[in-house]
Amino acid sequence: MFAAICLNEQNEPYYINLKLDPEEGAFLRTQYKDIIPGYYCNKVHWNSVNPDGEVPDDLLKDLLDKSYQLVFGGLSKKLQFTPTPVFIML
């Protein structure tokens, strides 16, 4: 999992949890009030981003890509090259 979407009571996204380098995550939390320590996650590596907040869309896309690369890079080579199903929990 490289991203998780937290939904509000109206079933709308209010946070996207992303894995980031701990130093980058800590820095971004000082720059944007809409980036906080990971909601329901390890707060060192995971950060929650309000997608409707002040974080620019280009930065959010960059953070999504970085999160994917960190998680994918942590998989074994066997898992990296094994086709796996995509699970979406609603």
Phi and psi restraints in degrees (value plus and minus 20) as a CYANA .aco file:
   2 PHE   PHI    -130.7   -90.7
   2 PHE   PSI     -31.2     8.8
   3 ALA   PHI    -173.5  -133.5
   3 ALA   PSI     125.6   165.6
   4 ALA   PHI    -155.9  -115.9
   4 ALA   PSI     116.9   156.9
   5 ILE   PHI    -125.4   -85.4
   5 ILE   PSI     103.6   143.6
   6 CYS   PHI    -112.4   -72.4
   6 CYS   PSI     108.6   148.6
   7 LEU   PHI    -124.2   -84.2
   7 LEU   PSI     128.4   168.4
   8 ASN   PHI    -108.0   -68.0
   8 ASN   PSI    -193.1  -153.1
   9 GLU   PHI     -84.9   -44.9
   9 GLU   PSI     -41.7    -1.7
  10 GLN   PHI    -111.4   -71.4
  10 GLN   PSI      -8.8    31.2
  11 ASN   PHI      44.6    84.6
  11 ASN   PSI      12.5    52.5
  12 GLU   PHI    -131.0   -91.0
  12 GLU   PSI     124.6   164.6
  13 PRO   PHI     -86.7   -46.7
  13 PRO   PSI     112.7   152.7
  14 TYR   PHI    -141.3  -101.3
  14 TYR   PSI     -35.8     4.2
  15 TYR   PHI    -168.3  -128.3
  15 TYR   PSI     126.1   166.1
  16 ILE   PHI    -137.7   -97.7
  16 ILE   PSI     100.7   140.7
  17 ASN   PHI    -107.4   -67.4
  17 ASN   PSI     108.0   148.0
  18 LEU   PHI    -152.0  -112.0
  18 LEU   PSI     121.4   161.4
  19 LYS   PHI    -105.6   -65.6
  19 LYS   PSI     111.6   151.6
  20 LEU   PHI    -156.9  -116.9
  20 LEU   PSI     140.8   180.8
  21 ASP   PHI     -76.4   -36.4
  21 ASP   PSI     113.4   153.4
  22 PRO   PHI     -73.5   -33.5
  22 PRO   PSI     -60.1   -20.1
  23 GLU   PHI     -88.4   -48.4
  23 GLU   PSI     -60.7   -20.7
  24 GLU   PHI     -87.0   -47.0
  24 GLU   PSI     -62.1   -22.1
  25 GLY   PHI     -80.7   -40.7
  25 GLY   PSI     -64.6   -24.6
  26 ALA   PHI     -82.2   -42.2
  26 ALA   PSI     -61.8   -21.8
  27 PHE   PHI     -83.8   -43.8
  27 PHE   PSI     -67.0   -27.0
  28 LEU   PHI     -83.6   -43.6
  28 LEU   PSI     -52.4   -12.4
  29 ARG   PHI     -86.7   -46.7
  29 ARG   PSI     -45.7    -5.7
  30 THR   PHI    -100.9   -60.9
  30 THR   PSI     -40.2    -0.2
  31 GLN   PHI    -113.0   -73.0
  31 GLN   PSI     -47.8    -7.8
  32 TYR   PHI    -152.2  -112.2
  32 TYR   PSI     104.9   144.9
  33 LYS   PHI     -88.8   -48.8
  33 LYS   PSI     -37.4     2.6
  34 ASP   PHI    -110.7   -70.7
  34 ASP   PSI     -10.8    29.2
  35 ILE   PHI    -138.3   -98.3
  35 ILE   PSI      98.9   138.9
  36 ILE   PHI    -148.7  -108.7
  36 ILE   PSI     146.6   186.6
  37 PRO   PHI     -75.3   -35.3
  37 PRO   PSI     127.8   167.8
  38 GLY   PHI     -70.0   -30.0
  38 GLY   PSI     102.9   142.9
  39 TYR   PHI     -93.3   -53.3
  39 TYR   PSI      99.8   139.8
  40 TYR   PHI      43.0    83.0
  40 TYR   PSI       2.9    42.9
  41 CYS   PHI    -155.2  -115.2
  41 CYS   PSI     154.1   194.1
  42 ASN   PHI     -82.1   -42.1
  42 ASN   PSI      96.3   136.3
  43 LYS   PHI     -96.5   -56.5
  43 LYS   PSI     -26.3    13.7
  44 VAL   PHI    -101.4   -61.4
  44 VAL   PSI     -63.8   -23.8
  45 HIS   PHI    -121.1   -81.1
  45 HIS   PSI     -41.1    -1.1
  46 TRP   PHI    -131.8   -91.8
  46 TRP   PSI     121.7   161.7
  47 ASN   PHI    -151.3  -111.3
  47 ASN   PSI     121.5   161.5
  48 SER   PHI    -122.5   -82.5
  48 SER   PSI     109.5   149.5
  49 VAL   PHI    -137.7   -97.7
  49 VAL   PSI     108.8   148.8
  50 ASN   PHI     -99.6   -59.6
  50 ASN   PSI      92.0   132.0
  51 PRO   PHI     -88.9   -48.9
  51 PRO   PSI     -37.6     2.4
  52 ASP   PHI    -122.2   -82.2
  52 ASP   PSI      -7.5    32.5
  53 GLY   PHI    -113.4   -73.4
  53 GLY   PSI    -171.2  -131.2
  54 GLU   PHI    -106.9   -66.9
  54 GLU   PSI     -21.7    18.3
  55 VAL   PHI     -92.3   -52.3
  55 VAL   PSI     102.8   142.8
  56 PRO   PHI     -80.5   -40.5
  56 PRO   PSI     124.7   164.7
  57 ASP   PHI     -76.7   -36.7
  57 ASP   PSI     -59.9   -19.9
  58 ASP   PHI     -82.7   -42.7
  58 ASP   PSI     -58.6   -18.6
  59 LEU   PHI     -88.1   -48.1
  59 LEU   PSI     -62.2   -22.2
  60 LEU   PHI     -80.6   -40.6
  60 LEU   PSI     -62.5   -22.5
  61 LYS   PHI     -82.9   -42.9
  61 LYS   PSI     -60.7   -20.7
  62 ASP   PHI     -83.8   -43.8
  62 ASP   PSI     -61.2   -21.2
  63 LEU   PHI     -87.1   -47.1
  63 LEU   PSI     -57.6   -17.6
  64 LEU   PHI     -80.3   -40.3
  64 LEU   PSI     -64.8   -24.8
  65 ASP   PHI     -83.9   -43.9
  65 ASP   PSI     -64.1   -24.1
  66 LYS   PHI     -83.1   -43.1
  66 LYS   PSI     -60.1   -20.1
  67 SER   PHI     -82.6   -42.6
  67 SER   PSI     -64.8   -24.8
  68 TYR   PHI     -80.3   -40.3
  68 TYR   PSI     -66.5   -26.5
  69 GLN   PHI     -83.0   -43.0
  69 GLN   PSI     -59.9   -19.9
  70 LEU   PHI     -84.2   -44.2
  70 LEU   PSI     -65.7   -25.7
  71 VAL   PHI     -89.6   -49.6
  71 VAL   PSI     -66.1   -26.1
  72 PHE   PHI     -81.9   -41.9
  72 PHE   PSI     -62.2   -22.2
  73 GLY   PHI     -85.3   -45.3
  73 GLY   PSI     -42.6    -2.6
  74 GLY   PHI    -103.7   -63.7
  74 GLY   PSI     -28.7    11.3
  75 LEU   PHI     -99.1   -59.1
  75 LEU   PSI     134.4   174.4
  76 SER   PHI     -85.1   -45.1
  76 SER   PSI     137.7   177.7
  77 LYS   PHI     -78.6   -38.6
  77 LYS   PSI     -56.4   -16.4
  78 LYS   PHI     -81.5   -41.5
  78 LYS   PSI     -66.9   -26.9
  79 LEU   PHI     -88.3   -48.3
  79 LEU   PSI     -53.2   -13.2
  80 GLN   PHI     -82.6   -42.6
  80 GLN   PSI     -49.7    -9.7
  81 PHE   PHI    -130.5   -90.5
  81 PHE   PSI      -6.7    33.3
  82 THR   PHI    -121.2   -81.2
  82 THR   PSI     104.8   144.8
  83 PRO   PHI     -82.6   -42.6
  83 PRO   PSI     109.8   149.8
  84 THR   PHI    -148.5  -108.5
  84 THR   PSI     129.8   169.8
  85 PRO   PHI     -91.6   -51.6
  85 PRO   PSI     137.0   177.0
  86 VAL   PHI    -119.3   -79.3
  86 VAL   PSI     108.2   148.2
  87 PHE   PHI    -127.6   -87.6
  87 PHE   PSI     110.6   150.6
  88 ILE   PHI    -141.6  -101.6
  88 ILE   PSI      99.7   139.7
  89 MET   PHI    -118.8   -78.8
  89 MET   PSI     110.0   150.0
